[in-house]
Structure formats: C-alpha cells, structure tokens
Amino acid sequence: KGGFTVDLDGAVAFLPGSQVDIRPIRDVGPLMNQPQPFQILKMDRRRGNIVVSRRSVLEETRAEKRSEIVARLEEGQVIEGVVKNITDYGAFVELEPGVEGLIHVSEMSWTKKNIHPGKIISTSQEVEVQVLEVDPEKRRISLGLKQTQENPWVAFAANHPPGTNIEGPIRNITEFGLFIGLDGGIDGMVHLSDLDWSKSGEDALKDYNKGDTVKAVVLEADSEKERISLGVKQLTPDPFAAGAPSAKLLAVLKERGITA
C-alpha cells in the first residue's frame, strides 16, 4: 500500500510511490520486473527495513545532463527550444528614479515556494531589500527580499539541536511519513521508520490524522538543505537495544502478572 516492493538480490526493499519517478506516472507496468537503479534512502538492519528511491537517481542523472548542456551554451548562440511554461516571476523595485532592480520569486520568501509575487507584496509598497548582484553591462540588478528577514531554517537549527523535544500539528500525511508544523512556518518530517518501535511504519501511520498535535524529537536539522528530520519513537527507549528486556520476555512477565 502506497508503494512497491523491490528485490535487491534477495533483500526486499520498499519503494514509496513518490520515489518512483520525478513526475507522477499513471502506468508503472513498463517498470515492473525490469532491473532499475535505486538509491538506498534508509536502512534498519535490525528490523530488515530498507527504503529505496528511483527518483533520486533520475534527478542526479538529469542534473548531470543539464550541466553538460549548460557547458555547451554560449552567449549569442542561436538555439531552438520549446516553451514549457509562462509564469509571473517577478517584482521590480525602483531604487532611484530610472533605476530598477528585480526580486525573483525565489528570493521573496523562505517558506512560500512557487507563489505569485502579488500574494507577498503589492504595487507601490515600500520594501527593504538586499542587493544580491549588479551587472553593469547587462544593466541588471538582482535583489532579495527574504534576505532581510530571519531564515527560519537557520533559527530552528540554532534553537533546536538534535535531541530536542518539539510539539506541533500534523500538516500533511504521505505514504512515507508525517509532516509536522514547526516554528517559523516550516515543516519537519517523521519518516515511517521513526514512528514506532514495534509496529511497521504503514501500521503506525494509521494511528495519526491530519491536524493532530504530536510530540517528536529532533534527529537532524539541515538549514542548507532546508530539511528537518524528526522521530516519534525516539521519545521512548529502544526496547530492542542491548540491555533492554526483549519483547518476548516482557510478554512472558505480563502473563505472570509481573511488570518490568
């Protein structure tokens, strides 16, 4: 449910549906029973759980091809292409009479991605910006709006080192985990394998609903990649760790009316 199984020379791995391809595909029939390259995203040797991704391999390949194409391009070169999309990218800010700079949509907000600029700022509004680049020859000035505001990813990483307990609402539930709302309008992810010590990730996921408030532990906060990894099961000791009573022993003790 929510994905596929992959045979890695006898070891069974889980391929989430979102990790099959770069874009959603309707028919996976041509991929079935065909050797494919995968990247291991997560592996729990003790439980034998392996999560793999085909998408990450495709993204790396696409990035390499893009680099090769860009390396061959030169200014003034005439080439043919296909228009893929038309978007509103931009807000122009008048710095002085007759001098304007561009705030690209990607430099407007730390958290709001692919949003229309008009939903962040409005015409005639005065804004504080940071000069990112000045190209006199092309008469181009690049400006940044988000750079004048606190980076929530950096702030979170500074205030919440690994091991810190947090609490927040579930913003979204996907086939590979939970997304929990955090301070600053950002989200952290609890992977399936970090939900419960005894249940499978798929079974543990059924215990949660969008909007529920949950507690978790910060496992990793990477401000550069804008990625925060959280864990729910880490709120309690690992019952399978060395020195901890085994699940079988606990069951026997419970039958005899003895609590450990």
C-alpha positions in Angstrom: 0.0 0.0 0.0 1.4 3.4 -1.0 4.3 1.9 -2.9 6.1 -1.1 -4.3 8.5 -3.9 -3.3 11.9 -4.1 -4.8 14.1 -7.2 -4.9 17.7 -6.3 -4.1 19.3 -9.7 -4.8 17.1 -11.4 -2.2 16.6 -8.4 0.2 13.1 -6.9 0.0 13.0 -3.1 0.0 10.1 -0.6 0.0 9.8 1.9 -2.9 7.3 4.7 -1.9 5.1 5.8 -4.7 6.5 9.3 -4.6 10.0 8.0 -5.2 9.2 6.1 -8.4 9.8 8.9 -10.9 10.5 12.7 -11.0 6.9 13.3 -12.0 3.8 11.2 -11.1 3.2 8.4 -13.6 -0.1 6.7 -14.2 1.1 3.4 -15.6 4.0 1.6 -13.8 3.5 -1.5 -15.9 6.6 -1.0 -18.1 8.8 -0.7 -14.9 7.6 -4.0 -13.3 10.1 -6.8 -13.2 12.7 -4.7 -15.0 16.1 -4.0 -13.5 16.3 -0.4 -12.3 18.9 1.7 -10.5 17.9 2.6 -6.9 19.4 4.7 -4.1 19.0 3.5 -0.6 17.3 6.2 1.4 17.0 4.4 4.8 18.0 1.1 6.2 17.2 -0.5 9.5 19.5 -3.6 9.7 17.9 -4.8 13.0 14.4 -4.9 11.5 15.5 -5.6 7.9 13.6 -2.5 6.7 15.0 -0.8 3.5 13.6 2.2 1.8 14.8 3.0 -1.7 14.3 5.7 -4.4 14.4 5.6 -8.2 13.6 9.3 -8.3 16.8 10.4 -6.7 18.9 8.5 -9.3 16.9 10.1 -12.1 17.3 13.6 -10.5 21.1 13.1 -10.4 21.2 11.9 -14.0 19.1 14.9 -15.1 21.3 17.3 -13.2 24.4 15.8 -14.9 22.8 16.2 -18.4 21.7 19.8 -17.5 25.3 20.6 -16.6 26.6 19.2 -19.8 24.1 21.2 -21.9 24.8 24.4 -20.0 28.6 23.9 -20.5 28.0 23.9 -24.3 25.9 27.1 -24.3 27.5 30.4 -25.1 26.2 34.0 -25.2 24.9 35.0 -28.6 24.4 31.4 -29.6 21.1 30.8 -31.6 19.3 27.6 -30.5 15.8 26.1 -30.7 13.6 25.3 -27.7 10.1 24.6 -26.6 8.1 26.9 -24.3 7.3 24.8 -21.2 5.5 27.4 -19.1 4.8 31.1 -18.6 4.9 32.4 -15.1 5.0 35.7 -13.2 8.5 35.7 -11.8 8.8 39.0 -11.0 8.6 42.2 -8.8 10.5 45.2 -10.0 11.6 47.7 -7.3 12.5 51.3 -8.1 15.7 52.1 -6.2 16.2 55.5 -7.6 14.4 57.4 -10.4 15.0 55.4 -13.5 16.9 52.6 -11.7 15.1 49.4 -11.0 16.1 46.0 -9.6 14.4 42.7 -9.8 13.3 40.5 -6.9 12.9 37.0 -8.3 10.1 35.0 -6.9 12.6 32.5 -5.4 14.1 35.4 -3.4 10.8 36.6 -1.8 10.1 34.1 1.0 12.0 31.4 2.9 8.9 29.2 3.1 6.4 30.2 0.3 7.6 28.5 -2.8 6.1 28.9 -6.3 3.7 31.5 -5.2 2.5 34.6 -7.2 4.6 37.6 -6.2 1.3 39.6 -5.8 0.4 37.5 -2.8 3.6 38.6 -1.0 4.0 42.2 -1.9 1.9 44.8 -3.7 2.4 47.7 -6.2 3.6 51.0 -4.6 4.5 49.2 -1.3 7.9 50.2 0.1 10.1 47.3 0.9 13.5 46.7 2.4 15.7 44.6 0.1 19.2 43.3 -0.2 21.4 43.8 -3.3 22.4 40.3 -4.5 24.1 41.1 -7.8 24.9 44.1 -10.0 25.7 43.6 -13.7 26.5 47.0 -15.3 27.0 45.5 -18.8 23.6 43.9 -18.8 22.1 46.8 -16.8 20.7 44.2 -14.4 20.3 44.4 -10.6 19.2 41.4 -8.6 17.5 42.0 -5.3 16.5 39.8 -2.4 13.5 40.3 0.0 13.8 37.2 2.1 17.5 38.0 2.9 16.2 40.9 5.1 14.2 38.5 7.2 15.3 35.8 9.6 15.9 32.5 8.0 13.5 30.1 9.9 15.6 27.1 9.0 18.8 28.6 10.5 16.9 29.8 13.5 15.3 26.4 14.1 18.6 24.6 13.8 20.3 27.0 16.2 17.5 26.7 18.8 16.7 23.0 18.4 19.8 20.8 18.4 19.4 17.1 17.9 17.6 15.5 20.9 15.3 18.5 21.5 11.7 17.6 22.0 9.1 19.6 19.9 5.4 19.6 19.6 3.3 20.6 16.6 0.3 19.9 14.4 0.4 17.3 11.6 0.3 19.4 8.4 0.3 16.5 5.9 0.4 12.7 5.8 2.1 10.9 2.9 3.0 7.4 2.1 6.4 7.8 3.5 5.7 9.8 6.7 4.3 12.7 8.6 4.9 16.4 8.1 4.7 18.4 11.4 4.3 22.2 11.5 7.2 23.9 13.4 8.0 27.5 14.5 8.6 29.9 11.6 6.1 28.4 9.2 8.4 25.4 8.3 7.7 21.7 8.5 9.7 18.7 9.8 9.3 15.2 8.6 8.9 12.0 10.6 9.8 9.1 8.4 7.7 5.9 8.5 10.6 4.0 10.2 10.8 6.6 13.0 7.1 6.3 14.1 7.1 3.2 16.3 9.5 0.7 17.8 7.2 -2.3 17.5 4.8 -1.6 14.6 5.6 -1.4 11.0 5.6 2.1 9.5 2.5 1.5 7.5 0.5 0.3 10.6 1.8 3.1 12.8 0.8 5.7 10.2 -2.8 4.6 10.6 -2.8 6.0 14.2 -2.4 9.6 13.0 -4.7 12.1 11.4 -4.1 15.5 9.7 -4.5 18.2 12.3 -3.5 16.0 15.3 -0.9 17.6 17.7 2.0 15.3 18.2 5.3 15.3 20.1 8.6 14.3 18.5 12.4 14.5 18.9 14.7 16.4 16.5 17.0 13.9 14.8 18.7 16.3 12.4 18.3 19.9 11.3 20.0 20.8 8.0 19.4 24.5 7.3 21.3 24.4 3.9 19.1 21.7 2.5 16.0 23.1 4.4 15.3 19.7 5.8 14.4 18.7 9.4 14.2 15.1 10.4 12.0 14.2 13.4 11.3 11.0 15.3 8.4 9.9 17.4 9.6 6.5 18.6 12.7 8.1 20.0 10.6 9.7 22.7 10.9 6.3 24.5 13.9 4.0 24.9 14.6 1.4 22.3 13.1 -1.9 23.7 15.4 -3.9 21.4 18.6 -2.1 22.4 21.3 -4.1 24.3 20.4 -4.4 27.9 16.7 -3.7 27.4 14.3 -6.5 28.1 13.2 -8.3 24.9 9.6 -8.2 23.7 9.2 -11.9 24.3 10.4 -11.6 27.9 8.0 -8.7 28.5 5.2 -10.8 27.2 6.0 -13.7 29.5 6.3 -11.4 32.5 3.0 -9.8 31.7 1.3 -13.3 31.5 2.6 -14.0 35.0 1.4 -10.6 36.3 4.9 -9.2 36.7 5.7 -5.7 35.4 9.2 -4.8 34.3 
